[in-house]
Amino acid sequence: MNFQDLNKYKTPVDFRGRSKAFVQLWWVVDSVFFKPSPQIMYAWRRFLLRLFGAKVGKGVIIRSSAKITYPWKLSIGDYSWIGDDVVLYTLGEIEIGHNVVVSQKTYLCTGSHDYKKVDFPIYSDKIVIEDQCWLATDVYVGPGVTIGSGTVVGARSSVFKSLPVGKICIGSPVKILKDRTVE
């Protein structure tokens, strides 16, 4: 049985959202100016992302080790934090709200492949992290997921389905543990 034939694979037209040359330019800028920038140069990294089409709010902290595939598909609200070694795999759009913490080594993945088709087509589906969420270390969020406002996702959790507002969630796959309360 022929499960997949990668010779038949074709990237959809305009899948990246910009020309191949623009994508390559971003990767050069990322390697030469973004990644080697000192930790404290948050304004510089915000500037570079905005230069390449990202919508980045005021006071956003983005660590230099974060990986953003296509900035023009990224939106981050005011005072949000993007930690060390976070991957924002923006094959599709990623929308991060205000006052959100995306902790180190978290991976937001907007794309995948349809394994049921022999040509293994790629697709993307938007991820939304609403205001005041905290994704703890090493969380995986899959394509098409929305995490409701104020929800906390515990370390090393895997999120494949959307989560409601104001919950504490843990596990792989993630399960709702309890309501989030504030003292």
C-alpha positions, 0 to 999 in steps of 0.5 A: 500500500502506498501511504504517502508519495512525497514526489506528489507534494506541492506547497499551496500557492502563497502559503507563506504569505510573502515571496520566497525572497522576502522569507529568505530576507527575514531568515537572514535578519533573524540570524544576523540581528534578532538572535544575537541581540542582547537579552535586554534589547526587547525594543529592538526585537519588537522593531524588527518584528514590526518591520516584517509585518508583525503586530506587536503591542507595547511593553512586549518582551520577546527573548532573543532565542524565540523562533518566529517563522513568518512574522507577518502572520503574528499578533501579540498584545500589550505587555505579553511575554515570549520566553526563551526557546519558544517556537511560534510556527506561524504557517498560519496566524498566531494571535496572542492577547494582552498580558499573556505569558508563553514560557520557555520551550513552548511550541505553538504549531499552526500547521500540519499535513493531511496524512490521509492523502497520498500527496501529504498536503500541508495546511494551516489553522490559526491559534488564538491565545486570549488575554491573561493566559499563562502557558507554562514551560514546554507546552505544545499547542496544535493547529486551530486551538483557542485558549480562553482568557485567563486559562493556565496550561501546566508544564509539558502539556499538549493542547489539541482542542480549544480550552475554555475561559479561566481554567487550570489545565494539565496533561498530555493530552490536556485536561481541565483540572479546576477553575482559576481563582485569584486571591 
